[in-house]
């Protein structure tokens, strides 16, 4: 039987930051020099919007 301990908010924050950092390291957009500020938007591009909604609360449906 495995008993899981409840994580503190600090531990959750540290795990979240580590997960975001690992995602960033997985696929940087370009080679950077050490210490160079990096815009996280450089990680990749998003595809064009191919969906629409009738209202903000409507489910998304493919564009025609």
PDBQT receptor file of N, H, CA, C and O in Angstrom, charges set to zero:
ATOM      1  N   UNK A   1       0.852  -1.173   0.000  1.00  0.00    +0.000 N 
ATOM      2  CA  UNK A   1       0.000   0.000   0.000  1.00  0.00    +0.000 C 
ATOM      3  C   UNK A   1       0.897   1.235   0.000  1.00  0.00    +0.000 C 
ATOM      4  O   UNK A   1       1.838   1.335   0.787  1.00  0.00    +0.000 OA
ATOM      5  N   UNK A   2       0.593   2.162  -0.885  1.00  0.00    +0.000 N 
ATOM      6  H   UNK A   2      -0.171   2.081  -1.525  1.00  0.00    +0.000 HD
ATOM      7  CA  UNK A   2       1.363   3.396  -0.989  1.00  0.00    +0.000 C 
ATOM      8  C   UNK A   2       0.539   4.518  -0.391  1.00  0.00    +0.000 C 
ATOM      9  O   UNK A   2      -0.619   4.719  -0.758  1.00  0.00    +0.000 OA
ATOM     10  N   UNK A   3       1.134   5.237   0.518  1.00  0.00    +0.000 N 
ATOM     11  H   UNK A   3       2.075   5.074   0.817  1.00  0.00    +0.000 HD
ATOM     12  CA  UNK A   3       0.467   6.386   1.122  1.00  0.00    +0.000 C 
ATOM     13  C   UNK A   3       1.114   7.640   0.559  1.00  0.00    +0.000 C 
ATOM     14  O   UNK A   3       2.322   7.836   0.691  1.00  0.00    +0.000 OA
ATOM     15  N   UNK A   4       0.314   8.485  -0.066  1.00  0.00    +0.000 N 
ATOM     16  H   UNK A   4      -0.668   8.326  -0.174  1.00  0.00    +0.000 HD
ATOM     17  CA  UNK A   4       0.843   9.707  -0.660  1.00  0.00    +0.000 C 
ATOM     18  C   UNK A   4       0.699  10.848   0.322  1.00  0.00    +0.000 C 
ATOM     19  O   UNK A   4      -0.343  11.010   0.957  1.00  0.00    +0.000 OA
ATOM     20  N   UNK A   5       1.758  11.642   0.441  1.00  0.00    +0.000 N 
ATOM     21  H   UNK A   5       2.604  11.511  -0.075  1.00  0.00    +0.000 HD
ATOM     22  CA  UNK A   5       1.674  12.785   1.345  1.00  0.00    +0.000 C 
ATOM     23  C   UNK A   5       1.111  13.984   0.603  1.00  0.00    +0.000 C 
ATOM     24  O   UNK A   5       1.251  14.090  -0.615  1.00  0.00    +0.000 OA
ATOM     25  N   UNK A   6       0.494  14.857   1.314  1.00  0.00    +0.000 N 
ATOM     26  H   UNK A   6       0.380  14.771   2.304  1.00  0.00    +0.000 HD
ATOM     27  CA  UNK A   6      -0.049  16.080   0.742  1.00  0.00    +0.000 C 
ATOM     28  C   UNK A   6       1.109  17.063   0.550  1.00  0.00    +0.000 C 
ATOM     29  O   UNK A   6       1.887  17.302   1.473  1.00  0.00    +0.000 OA
ATOM     30  N   UNK A   7       1.215  17.627  -0.648  1.00  0.00    +0.000 N 
ATOM     31  H   UNK A   7       0.582  17.433  -1.397  1.00  0.00    +0.000 HD
ATOM     32  CA  UNK A   7       2.298  18.555  -0.939  1.00  0.00    +0.000 C 
ATOM     33  C   UNK A   7       1.929  19.960  -0.492  1.00  0.00    +0.000 C 
ATOM     34  O   UNK A   7       0.772  20.373  -0.572  1.00  0.00    +0.000 OA
ATOM     35  N   UNK A   8       2.932  20.684  -0.022  1.00  0.00    +0.000 N 
ATOM     36  H   UNK A   8       3.872  20.349   0.043  1.00  0.00    +0.000 HD
ATOM     37  CA  UNK A   8       2.710  22.073   0.373  1.00  0.00    +0.000 C 
ATOM     38  C   UNK A   8       2.611  22.932  -0.885  1.00  0.00    +0.000 C 
ATOM     39  O   UNK A   8       2.965  22.476  -1.973  1.00  0.00    +0.000 OA
ATOM     40  N   UNK A   9       2.137  24.158  -0.751  1.00  0.00    +0.000 N 
ATOM     41  H   UNK A   9       1.849  24.528   0.133  1.00  0.00    +0.000 HD
ATOM     42  CA  UNK A   9       2.026  25.059  -1.893  1.00  0.00    +0.000 C 
ATOM     43  C   UNK A   9       3.405  25.342  -2.476  1.00  0.00    +0.000 C 
ATOM     44  O   UNK A   9       3.552  25.448  -3.693  1.00  0.00    +0.000 OA
ATOM     45  N   UNK A  10       4.407  25.464  -1.629  1.00  0.00    +0.000 N 
ATOM     46  H   UNK A  10       4.288  25.378  -0.640  1.00  0.00    +0.000 HD
ATOM     47  CA  UNK A  10       5.772  25.707  -2.114  1.00  0.00    +0.000 C 
ATOM     48  C   UNK A  10       6.269  24.527  -2.966  1.00  0.00    +0.000 C 
ATOM     49  O   UNK A  10       6.877  24.738  -4.016  1.00  0.00    +0.000 OA
ATOM     50  N   UNK A  11       6.013  23.292  -2.521  1.00  0.00    +0.000 N 
ATOM     51  H   UNK A  11       5.519  23.121  -1.669  1.00  0.00    +0.000 HD
ATOM     52  CA  UNK A  11       6.420  22.122  -3.285  1.00  0.00    +0.000 C 
ATOM     53  C   UNK A  11       5.674  22.054  -4.629  1.00  0.00    +0.000 C 
ATOM     54  O   UNK A  11       6.260  21.702  -5.652  1.00  0.00    +0.000 OA
ATOM     55  N   UNK A  12       4.388  22.393  -4.613  1.00  0.00    +0.000 N 
ATOM     56  H   UNK A  12       3.912  22.679  -3.782  1.00  0.00    +0.000 HD
ATOM     57  CA  UNK A  12       3.624  22.418  -5.859  1.00  0.00    +0.000 C 
ATOM     58  C   UNK A  12       4.178  23.471  -6.814  1.00  0.00    +0.000 C 
ATOM     59  O   UNK A  12       4.306  23.221  -8.013  1.00  0.00    +0.000 OA
ATOM     60  N   UNK A  13       4.506  24.649  -6.282  1.00  0.00    +0.000 N 
ATOM     61  H   UNK A  13       4.402  24.852  -5.308  1.00  0.00    +0.000 HD
ATOM     62  CA  UNK A  13       5.082  25.711  -7.112  1.00  0.00    +0.000 C 
ATOM     63  C   UNK A  13       6.406  25.280  -7.726  1.00  0.00    +0.000 C 
ATOM     64  O   UNK A  13       6.651  25.510  -8.911  1.00  0.00    +0.000 OA
ATOM     65  N   UNK A  14       7.263  24.653  -6.916  1.00  0.00    +0.000 N 
ATOM     66  H   UNK A  14       7.064  24.467  -5.954  1.00  0.00    +0.000 HD
ATOM     67  CA  UNK A  14       8.562  24.209  -7.415  1.00  0.00    +0.000 C 
ATOM     68  C   UNK A  14       8.396  23.150  -8.507  1.00  0.00    +0.000 C 
ATOM     69  O   UNK A  14       9.128  23.167  -9.497  1.00  0.00    +0.000 OA
ATOM     70  N   UNK A  15       7.460  22.248  -8.343  1.00  0.00    +0.000 N 
ATOM     71  H   UNK A  15       6.865  22.234  -7.539  1.00  0.00    +0.000 HD
ATOM     72  CA  UNK A  15       7.224  21.221  -9.363  1.00  0.00    +0.000 C 
ATOM     73  C   UNK A  15       6.677  21.839 -10.644  1.00  0.00    +0.000 C 
ATOM     74  O   UNK A  15       7.025  21.411 -11.744  1.00  0.00    +0.000 OA
ATOM     75  N   UNK A  16       5.823  22.843 -10.497  1.00  0.00    +0.000 N 
ATOM     76  H   UNK A  16       5.540  23.190  -9.603  1.00  0.00    +0.000 HD
ATOM     77  CA  UNK A  16       5.272  23.515 -11.671  1.00  0.00    +0.000 C 
ATOM     78  C   UNK A  16       6.383  24.233 -12.440  1.00  0.00    +0.000 C 
ATOM     79  O   UNK A  16       6.461  24.129 -13.665  1.00  0.00    +0.000 OA
ATOM     80  N   UNK A  17       7.237  24.956 -11.725  1.00  0.00    +0.000 N 
ATOM     81  H   UNK A  17       7.174  25.040 -10.731  1.00  0.00    +0.000 HD
ATOM     82  CA  UNK A  17       8.336  25.663 -12.372  1.00  0.00    +0.000 C 
ATOM     83  C   UNK A  17       9.273  24.676 -13.064  1.00  0.00    +0.000 C 
ATOM     84  O   UNK A  17       9.713  24.929 -14.186  1.00  0.00    +0.000 OA
ATOM     85  N   UNK A  18       9.577  23.578 -12.426  1.00  0.00    +0.000 N 
ATOM     86  H   UNK A  18       9.219  23.372 -11.515  1.00  0.00    +0.000 HD
ATOM     87  CA  UNK A  18      10.429  22.554 -13.029  1.00  0.00    +0.000 C 
ATOM     88  C   UNK A  18       9.790  21.992 -14.297  1.00  0.00    +0.000 C 
ATOM     89  O   UNK A  18      10.475  21.798 -15.302  1.00  0.00    +0.000 OA
ATOM     90  N   UNK A  19       8.501  21.733 -14.259  1.00  0.00    +0.000 N 
ATOM     91  H   UNK A  19       7.944  21.891 -13.443  1.00  0.00    +0.000 HD
ATOM     92  CA  UNK A  19       7.816  21.197 -15.435  1.00  0.00    +0.000 C 
ATOM     93  C   UNK A  19       7.847  22.197 -16.589  1.00  0.00    +0.000 C 
ATOM     94  O   UNK A  19       8.066  21.802 -17.734  1.00  0.00    +0.000 OA
ATOM     95  N   UNK A  20       7.629  23.492 -16.308  1.00  0.00    +0.000 N 
ATOM     96  H   UNK A  20       7.451  23.813 -15.378  1.00  0.00    +0.000 HD
ATOM     97  CA  UNK A  20       7.675  24.512 -17.352  1.00  0.00    +0.000 C 
ATOM     98  C   UNK A  20       9.084  24.621 -17.926  1.00  0.00    +0.000 C 
ATOM     99  O   UNK A  20       9.248  24.759 -19.138  1.00  0.00    +0.000 OA
ATOM    100  N   UNK A  21      10.100  24.559 -17.068  1.00  0.00    +0.000 N 
ATOM    101  H   UNK A  21       9.966  24.447 -16.083  1.00  0.00    +0.000 HD
ATOM    102  CA  UNK A  21      11.488  24.648 -17.504  1.00  0.00    +0.000 C 
ATOM    103  C   UNK A  21      11.837  23.447 -18.400  1.00  0.00    +0.000 C 
ATOM    104  O   UNK A  21      12.506  23.608 -19.420  1.00  0.00    +0.000 OA
ATOM    105  N   UNK A  22      11.390  22.267 -18.022  1.00  0.00    +0.000 N 
ATOM    106  H   UNK A  22      10.846  22.137 -17.193  1.00  0.00    +0.000 HD
ATOM    107  CA  UNK A  22      11.681  21.080 -18.823  1.00  0.00    +0.000 C 
ATOM    108  C   UNK A  22      10.985  21.161 -20.180  1.00  0.00    +0.000 C 
ATOM    109  O   UNK A  22      11.546  20.719 -21.183  1.00  0.00    +0.000 OA
ATOM    110  N   UNK A  23       9.777  21.716 -20.229  1.00  0.00    +0.000 N 
ATOM    111  H   UNK A  23       9.321  22.075 -19.415  1.00  0.00    +0.000 HD
ATOM    112  CA  UNK A  23       9.089  21.888 -21.508  1.00  0.00    +0.000 C 
ATOM    113  C   UNK A  23       9.851  22.870 -22.385  1.00  0.00    +0.000 C 
ATOM    114  O   UNK A  23       9.960  22.668 -23.595  1.00  0.00    +0.000 OA
ATOM    115  N   UNK A  24      10.384  23.939 -21.780  1.00  0.00    +0.000 N 
ATOM    116  H   UNK A  24      10.296  24.102 -20.798  1.00  0.00    +0.000 HD
ATOM    117  CA  UNK A  24      11.143  24.927 -22.533  1.00  0.00    +0.000 C 
ATOM    118  C   UNK A  24      12.431  24.310 -23.086  1.00  0.00    +0.000 C 
ATOM    119  O   UNK A  24      12.789  24.549 -24.240  1.00  0.00    +0.000 OA
ATOM    120  N   UNK A  25      13.125  23.522 -22.269  1.00  0.00    +0.000 N 
ATOM    121  H   UNK A  25      12.835  23.327 -21.332  1.00  0.00    +0.000 HD
ATOM    122  CA  UNK A  25      14.379  22.927 -22.708  1.00  0.00    +0.000 C 
ATOM    123  C   UNK A  25      14.187  21.889 -23.805  1.00  0.00    +0.000 C 
ATOM    124  O   UNK A  25      15.100  21.628 -24.589  1.00  0.00    +0.000 OA
ATOM    125  N   UNK A  26      13.014  21.309 -23.856  1.00  0.00    +0.000 N 
ATOM    126  H   UNK A  26      12.273  21.522 -23.219  1.00  0.00    +0.000 HD
ATOM    127  CA  UNK A  26      12.744  20.245 -24.817  1.00  0.00    +0.000 C 
ATOM    128  C   UNK A  26      12.846  20.750 -26.258  1.00  0.00    +0.000 C 
ATOM    129  O   UNK A  26      13.318  20.023 -27.132  1.00  0.00    +0.000 OA
ATOM    130  N   UNK A  27      12.410  21.984 -26.518  1.00  0.00    +0.000 N 
ATOM    131  H   UNK A  27      12.027  22.575 -25.808  1.00  0.00    +0.000 HD
ATOM    132  CA  UNK A  27      12.368  22.450 -27.888  1.00  0.00    +0.000 C 
ATOM    133  C   UNK A  27      12.549  23.969 -27.978  1.00  0.00    +0.000 C 
ATOM    134  O   UNK A  27      11.587  24.674 -28.282  1.00  0.00    +0.000 OA
ATOM    135  N   UNK A  28      13.747  24.490 -27.725  1.00  0.00    +0.000 N 
ATOM    136  H   UNK A  28      14.528  23.917 -27.478  1.00  0.00    +0.000 HD
ATOM    137  CA  UNK A  28      13.931  25.938 -27.875  1.00  0.00    +0.000 C 
ATOM    138  C   UNK A  28      13.819  26.343 -29.344  1.00  0.00    +0.000 C 
ATOM    139  O   UNK A  28      14.134  25.550 -30.231  1.00  0.00    +0.000 OA
ATOM    140  N   UNK A  29      13.378  27.559 -29.602  1.00  0.00    +0.000 N 
ATOM    141  H   UNK A  29      13.123  28.204 -28.881  1.00  0.00    +0.000 HD
ATOM    142  CA  UNK A  29      13.188  28.018 -30.967  1.00  0.00    +0.000 C 
ATOM    143  C   UNK A  29      14.483  28.233 -31.721  1.00  0.00    +0.000 C 
ATOM    144  O   UNK A  29      14.520  28.026 -32.934  1.00  0.00    +0.000 OA
ATOM    145  N   UNK A  30      15.546  28.641 -31.046  1.00  0.00    +0.000 N 
ATOM    146  H   UNK A  30      15.516  28.809 -30.061  1.00  0.00    +0.000 HD
ATOM    147  CA  UNK A  30      16.818  28.880 -31.708  1.00  0.00    +0.000 C 
ATOM    148  C   UNK A  30      17.934  28.769 -30.685  1.00  0.00    +0.000 C 
ATOM    149  O   UNK A  30      17.682  28.736 -29.480  1.00  0.00    +0.000 OA
ATOM    150  N   UNK A  31      19.169  28.711 -31.168  1.00  0.00    +0.000 N 
ATOM    151  H   UNK A  31      19.374  28.738 -32.147  1.00  0.00    +0.000 HD
ATOM    152  CA  UNK A  31      20.303  28.644 -30.254  1.00  0.00    +0.000 C 
ATOM    153  C   UNK A  31      20.448  29.990 -29.555  1.00  0.00    +0.000 C 
ATOM    154  O   UNK A  31      20.368  31.036 -30.199  1.00  0.00    +0.000 OA
ATOM    155  N   UNK A  32      20.657  29.969 -28.260  1.00  0.00    +0.000 N 
ATOM    156  H   UNK A  32      20.721  29.120 -27.737  1.00  0.00    +0.000 HD
ATOM    157  CA  UNK A  32      20.854  31.194 -27.502  1.00  0.00    +0.000 C 
ATOM    158  C   UNK A  32      22.178  31.103 -26.757  1.00  0.00    +0.000 C 
ATOM    159  O   UNK A  32      22.687  30.017 -26.479  1.00  0.00    +0.000 OA
ATOM    160  N   UNK A  33      22.716  32.260 -26.445  1.00  0.00    +0.000 N 
ATOM    161  H   UNK A  33      22.303  33.142 -26.670  1.00  0.00    +0.000 HD
ATOM    162  CA  UNK A  33      23.955  32.283 -25.687  1.00  0.00    +0.000 C 
ATOM    163  C   UNK A  33      23.625  32.240 -24.201  1.00  0.00    +0.000 C 
ATOM    164  O   UNK A  33      22.530  32.644 -23.810  1.00  0.00    +0.000 OA
ATOM    165  N   UNK A  34      24.542  31.761 -23.360  1.00  0.00    +0.000 N 
ATOM    166  H   UNK A  34      25.432  31.433 -23.677  1.00  0.00    +0.000 HD
ATOM    167  CA  UNK A  34      24.272  31.710 -21.925  1.00  0.00    +0.000 C 
ATOM    168  C   UNK A  34      23.966  33.099 -21.372  1.00  0.00    +0.000 C 
ATOM    169  O   UNK A  34      24.688  34.059 -21.641  1.00  0.00    +0.000 OA
ATOM    170  N   UNK A  35      22.905  33.192 -20.610  1.00  0.00    +0.000 N 
ATOM    171  H   UNK A  35      22.319  32.412 -20.391  1.00  0.00    +0.000 HD
ATOM    172  CA  UNK A  35      22.523  34.456 -19.988  1.00  0.00    +0.000 C 
ATOM    173  C   UNK A  35      21.677  35.348 -20.862  1.00  0.00    +0.000 C 
ATOM    174  O   UNK A  35      21.211  36.389 -20.400  1.00  0.00    +0.000 OA
ATOM    175  N   UNK A  36      21.462  34.976 -22.116  1.00  0.00    +0.000 N 
ATOM    176  H   UNK A  36      21.841  34.130 -22.491  1.00  0.00    +0.000 HD
ATOM    177  CA  UNK A  36      20.655  35.803 -23.013  1.00  0.00    +0.000 C 
ATOM    178  C   UNK A  36      19.177  35.680 -22.647  1.00  0.00    +0.000 C 
ATOM    179  O   UNK A  36      18.670  34.570 -22.484  1.00  0.00    +0.000 OA
ATOM    180  N   UNK A  37      18.486  36.809 -22.517  1.00  0.00    +0.000 N 
ATOM    181  H   UNK A  37      18.897  37.710 -22.649  1.00  0.00    +0.000 HD
ATOM    182  CA  UNK A  37      17.046  36.724 -22.239  1.00  0.00    +0.000 C 
ATOM    183  C   UNK A  37      16.337  36.057 -23.418  1.00  0.00    +0.000 C 
ATOM    184  O   UNK A  37      16.679  36.300 -24.576  1.00  0.00    +0.000 OA
ATOM    185  N   UNK A  38      15.359  35.223 -23.117  1.00  0.00    +0.000 N 
ATOM    186  H   UNK A  38      15.081  35.026 -22.176  1.00  0.00    +0.000 HD
ATOM    187  CA  UNK A  38      14.653  34.482 -24.161  1.00  0.00    +0.000 C 
ATOM    188  C   UNK A  38      13.163  34.746 -24.042  1.00  0.00    +0.000 C 
ATOM    189  O   UNK A  38      12.577  34.618 -22.967  1.00  0.00    +0.000 OA
ATOM    190  N   UNK A  39      12.569  35.110 -25.148  1.00  0.00    +0.000 N 
ATOM    191  H   UNK A  39      13.045  35.214 -26.022  1.00  0.00    +0.000 HD
ATOM    192  CA  UNK A  39      11.123  35.284 -25.202  1.00  0.00    +0.000 C 
ATOM    193  C   UNK A  39      10.502  33.903 -25.381  1.00  0.00    +0.000 C 
ATOM    194  O   UNK A  39      10.775  33.232 -26.376  1.00  0.00    +0.000 OA
ATOM    195  N   UNK A  40       9.679  33.471 -24.442  1.00  0.00    +0.000 N 
ATOM    196  H   UNK A  40       9.457  34.016 -23.633  1.00  0.00    +0.000 HD
ATOM    197  CA  UNK A  40       9.119  32.125 -24.514  1.00  0.00    +0.000 C 
ATOM    198  C   UNK A  40       8.206  31.938 -25.714  1.00  0.00    +0.000 C 
ATOM    199  O   UNK A  40       7.865  30.808 -26.063  1.00  0.00    +0.000 OA
ATOM    200  N   UNK A  41       7.809  33.034 -26.349  1.00  0.00    +0.000 N 
ATOM    201  H   UNK A  41       8.086  33.952 -26.066  1.00  0.00    +0.000 HD
ATOM    202  CA  UNK A  41       7.038  32.924 -27.574  1.00  0.00    +0.000 C 
ATOM    203  C   UNK A  41       7.856  32.358 -28.721  1.00  0.00    +0.000 C 
ATOM    204  O   UNK A  41       7.292  31.971 -29.745  1.00  0.00    +0.000 OA
ATOM    205  N   UNK A  42       9.177  32.302 -28.571  1.00  0.00    +0.000 N 
ATOM    206  H   UNK A  42       9.635  32.616 -27.739  1.00  0.00    +0.000 HD
ATOM    207  CA  UNK A  42      10.044  31.789 -29.622  1.00  0.00    +0.000 C 
ATOM    208  C   UNK A  42      10.047  30.268 -29.675  1.00  0.00    +0.000 C 
ATOM    209  O   UNK A  42      10.638  29.695 -30.590  1.00  0.00    +0.000 OA
ATOM    210  N   UNK A  43       9.412  29.606 -28.733  1.00  0.00    +0.000 N 
ATOM    211  H   UNK A  43       8.932  30.072 -27.990  1.00  0.00    +0.000 HD
ATOM    212  CA  UNK A  43       9.456  28.151 -28.675  1.00  0.00    +0.000 C 
ATOM    213  C   UNK A  43       8.858  27.538 -29.925  1.00  0.00    +0.000 C 
ATOM    214  O   UNK A  43       9.358  26.524 -30.412  1.00  0.00    +0.000 OA
ATOM    215  N   UNK A  44       7.826  28.116 -30.439  1.00  0.00    +0.000 N 
ATOM    216  H   UNK A  44       7.421  28.940 -30.043  1.00  0.00    +0.000 HD
ATOM    217  CA  UNK A  44       7.214  27.555 -31.637  1.00  0.00    +0.000 C 
ATOM    218  C   UNK A  44       6.098  28.461 -32.121  1.00  0.00    +0.000 C 
ATOM    219  O   UNK A  44       5.793  29.479 -31.501  1.00  0.00    +0.000 OA
ATOM    220  N   UNK A  45       5.507  28.085 -33.214  1.00  0.00    +0.000 N 
ATOM    221  H   UNK A  45       5.756  27.258 -33.717  1.00  0.00    +0.000 HD
ATOM    222  CA  UNK A  45       4.423  28.889 -33.748  1.00  0.00    +0.000 C 
ATOM    223  C   UNK A  45       3.108  28.128 -33.569  1.00  0.00    +0.000 C 
ATOM    224  O   UNK A  45       3.087  26.905 -33.433  1.00  0.00    +0.000 OA
ATOM    225  N   UNK A  46       2.047  28.871 -33.574  1.00  0.00    +0.000 N 
ATOM    226  H   UNK A  46       2.065  29.864 -33.684  1.00  0.00    +0.000 HD
ATOM    227  CA  UNK A  46       0.732  28.252 -33.455  1.00  0.00    +0.000 C 
ATOM    228  C   UNK A  46       0.108  28.164 -34.844  1.00  0.00    +0.000 C 
ATOM    229  O   UNK A  46       0.412  28.970 -35.723  1.00  0.00    +0.000 OA
ATOM    230  N   UNK A  47      -0.743  27.203 -35.029  1.00  0.00    +0.000 N 
ATOM    231  H   UNK A  47      -0.990  26.548 -34.315  1.00  0.00    +0.000 HD
ATOM    232  CA  UNK A  47      -1.398  27.077 -36.327  1.00  0.00    +0.000 C 
ATOM    233  C   UNK A  47      -2.497  28.125 -36.445  1.00  0.00    +0.000 C 
ATOM    234  O   UNK A  47      -2.963  28.674 -35.447  1.00  0.00    +0.000 OA
ATOM    235  N   UNK A  48      -2.897  28.388 -37.668  1.00  0.00    +0.000 N 
ATOM    236  H   UNK A  48      -2.518  27.941 -38.479  1.00  0.00    +0.000 HD
ATOM    237  CA  UNK A  48      -3.959  29.359 -37.909  1.00  0.00    +0.000 C 
ATOM    238  C   UNK A  48      -5.269  28.872 -37.302  1.00  0.00    +0.000 C 
ATOM    239  O   UNK A  48      -5.526  27.673 -37.196  1.00  0.00    +0.000 OA
ATOM    240  N   UNK A  49      -6.076  29.832 -36.914  1.00  0.00    +0.000 N 
ATOM    241  H   UNK A  49      -5.866  30.806 -37.000  1.00  0.00    +0.000 HD
ATOM    242  CA  UNK A  49      -7.374  29.507 -36.301  1.00  0.00    +0.000 C 
ATOM    243  C   UNK A  49      -8.285  28.911 -37.375  1.00  0.00    +0.000 C 
ATOM    244  O   UNK A  49      -8.588  29.563 -38.374  1.00  0.00    +0.000 OA
ATOM    245  N   UNK A  50      -8.714  27.683 -37.162  1.00  0.00    +0.000 N 
ATOM    246  H   UNK A  50      -8.468  27.153 -36.351  1.00  0.00    +0.000 HD
ATOM    247  CA  UNK A  50      -9.602  27.026 -38.116  1.00  0.00    +0.000 C 
ATOM    248  C   UNK A  50     -10.927  26.647 -37.458  1.00  0.00    +0.000 C 
ATOM    249  O   UNK A  50     -11.576  25.674 -37.844  1.00  0.00    +0.000 OA
ATOM    250  N   UNK A  51     -11.306  27.430 -36.468  1.00  0.00    +0.000 N 
ATOM    251  H   UNK A  51     -10.779  28.220 -36.156  1.00  0.00    +0.000 HD
ATOM    252  CA  UNK A  51     -12.547  27.168 -35.762  1.00  0.00    +0.000 C 
ATOM    253  C   UNK A  51     -13.217  28.498 -35.424  1.00  0.00    +0.000 C 
ATOM    254  O   UNK A  51     -12.591  29.555 -35.499  1.00  0.00    +0.000 OA
ATOM    255  N   UNK A  52     -14.487  28.434 -35.054  1.00  0.00    +0.000 N 
ATOM    256  H   UNK A  52     -14.996  27.575 -34.993  1.00  0.00    +0.000 HD
ATOM    257  CA  UNK A  52     -15.214  29.642 -34.673  1.00  0.00    +0.000 C 
ATOM    258  C   UNK A  52     -16.281  29.296 -33.644  1.00  0.00    +0.000 C 
ATOM    259  O   UNK A  52     -16.645  28.134 -33.460  1.00  0.00    +0.000 OA
ATOM    260  N   UNK A  53     -16.765  30.324 -32.988  1.00  0.00    +0.000 N 
ATOM    261  H   UNK A  53     -16.469  31.268 -33.138  1.00  0.00    +0.000 HD
ATOM    262  CA  UNK A  53     -17.838  30.183 -31.994  1.00  0.00    +0.000 C 
ATOM    263  C   UNK A  53     -18.914  31.209 -32.278  1.00  0.00    +0.000 C 
ATOM    264  O   UNK A  53     -18.622  32.312 -32.738  1.00  0.00    +0.000 OA
ATOM    265  N   UNK A  54     -20.153  30.850 -32.007  1.00  0.00    +0.000 N 
ATOM    266  H   UNK A  54     -20.390  29.953 -31.634  1.00  0.00    +0.000 HD
ATOM    267  CA  UNK A  54     -21.242  31.808 -32.189  1.00  0.00    +0.000 C 
ATOM    268  C   UNK A  54     -21.254  32.822 -31.058  1.00  0.00    +0.000 C 
ATOM    269  O   UNK A  54     -21.474  34.011 -31.289  1.00  0.00    +0.000 OA
ATOM    270  N   UNK A  55     -21.018  32.360 -29.836  1.00  0.00    +0.000 N 
ATOM    271  H   UNK A  55     -20.840  31.394 -29.648  1.00  0.00    +0.000 HD
ATOM    272  CA  UNK A  55     -20.920  33.229 -28.667  1.00  0.00    +0.000 C 
ATOM    273  C   UNK A  55     -19.684  32.794 -27.888  1.00  0.00    +0.000 C 
ATOM    274  O   UNK A  55     -19.143  31.721 -28.155  1.00  0.00    +0.000 OA
ATOM    275  N   UNK A  56     -19.226  33.598 -26.935  1.00  0.00    +0.000 N 
ATOM    276  H   UNK A  56     -19.666  34.469 -26.718  1.00  0.00    +0.000 HD
ATOM    277  CA  UNK A  56     -18.061  33.193 -26.149  1.00  0.00    +0.000 C 
ATOM    278  C   UNK A  56     -18.254  31.880 -25.397  1.00  0.00    +0.000 C 
ATOM    279  O   UNK A  56     -17.277  31.224 -25.037  1.00  0.00    +0.000 OA
ATOM    280  N   UNK A  57     -19.489  31.496 -25.160  1.00  0.00    +0.000 N 
ATOM    281  H   UNK A  57     -20.283  32.029 -25.452  1.00  0.00    +0.000 HD
ATOM    282  CA  UNK A  57     -19.754  30.286 -24.380  1.00  0.00    +0.000 C 
ATOM    283  C   UNK A  57     -20.152  29.087 -25.249  1.00  0.00    +0.000 C 
ATOM    284  O   UNK A  57     -20.420  28.002 -24.733  1.00  0.00    +0.000 OA
ATOM    285  N   UNK A  58     -20.188  29.292 -26.564  1.00  0.00    +0.000 N 
ATOM    286  H   UNK A  58     -19.971  30.174 -26.983  1.00  0.00    +0.000 HD
ATOM    287  CA  UNK A  58     -20.540  28.190 -27.478  1.00  0.00    +0.000 C 
ATOM    288  C   UNK A  58     -19.352  27.259 -27.646  1.00  0.00    +0.000 C 
ATOM    289  O   UNK A  58     -18.203  27.684 -27.522  1.00  0.00    +0.000 OA
ATOM    290  N   UNK A  59     -19.623  25.994 -27.928  1.00  0.00    +0.000 N 
ATOM    291  H   UNK A  59     -20.556  25.649 -28.029  1.00  0.00    +0.000 HD
ATOM    292  CA  UNK A  59     -18.498  25.090 -28.220  1.00  0.00    +0.000 C 
ATOM    293  C   UNK A  59     -17.856  25.496 -29.551  1.00  0.00    +0.000 C 
ATOM    294  O   UNK A  59     -18.530  26.013 -30.442  1.00  0.00    +0.000 OA
ATOM    295  N   UNK A  60     -16.579  25.262 -29.672  1.00  0.00    +0.000 N 
ATOM    296  H   UNK A  60     -16.031  24.842 -28.949  1.00  0.00    +0.000 HD
ATOM    297  CA  UNK A  60     -15.863  25.580 -30.899  1.00  0.00    +0.000 C 
ATOM    298  C   UNK A  60     -16.265  24.596 -31.992  1.00  0.00    +0.000 C 
ATOM    299  O   UNK A  60     -16.399  23.397 -31.749  1.00  0.00    +0.000 OA
ATOM    300  N   UNK A  61     -16.455  25.125 -33.201  1.00  0.00    +0.000 N 
ATOM    301  H   UNK A  61     -16.346  26.100 -33.399  1.00  0.00    +0.000 HD
ATOM    302  CA  UNK A  61     -16.797  24.284 -34.338  1.00  0.00    +0.000 C 
ATOM    303  C   UNK A  61     -15.885  24.644 -35.493  1.00  0.00    +0.000 C 
ATOM    304  O   UNK A  61     -15.444  25.788 -35.596  1.00  0.00    +0.000 OA
ATOM    305  N   UNK A  62     -15.590  23.679 -36.375  1.00  0.00    +0.000 N 
ATOM    306  H   UNK A  62     -15.948  22.749 -36.291  1.00  0.00    +0.000 HD
ATOM    307  CA  UNK A  62     -14.711  23.963 -37.515  1.00  0.00    +0.000 C 
ATOM    308  C   UNK A  62     -15.284  25.073 -38.393  1.00  0.00    +0.000 C 
ATOM    309  O   UNK A  62     -16.497  25.164 -38.581  1.00  0.00    +0.000 OA
ATOM    310  N   UNK A  63     -14.397  25.916 -38.928  1.00  0.00    +0.000 N 
ATOM    311  H   UNK A  63     -13.411  25.842 -38.774  1.00  0.00    +0.000 HD
ATOM    312  CA  UNK A  63     -14.834  26.965 -39.867  1.00  0.00    +0.000 C 
ATOM    313  C   UNK A  63     -15.246  26.344 -41.176  1.00  0.00    +0.000 C 
ATOM    314  O   UNK A  63     -14.765  25.272 -41.543  1.00  0.00    +0.000 OA
ATOM    315  N   UNK A  64     -16.118  27.000 -41.868  1.00  0.00    +0.000 N 
ATOM    316  H   UNK A  64     -16.509  27.871 -41.570  1.00  0.00    +0.000 HD
ATOM    317  CA  UNK A  64     -16.575  26.464 -43.158  1.00  0.00    +0.000 C 
ATOM    318  C   UNK A  64     -15.924  27.182 -44.293  1.00  0.00    +0.000 C 
ATOM    319  O   UNK A  64     -16.187  26.868 -45.455  1.00  0.00    +0.000 OA
TER     320      UNK A  64
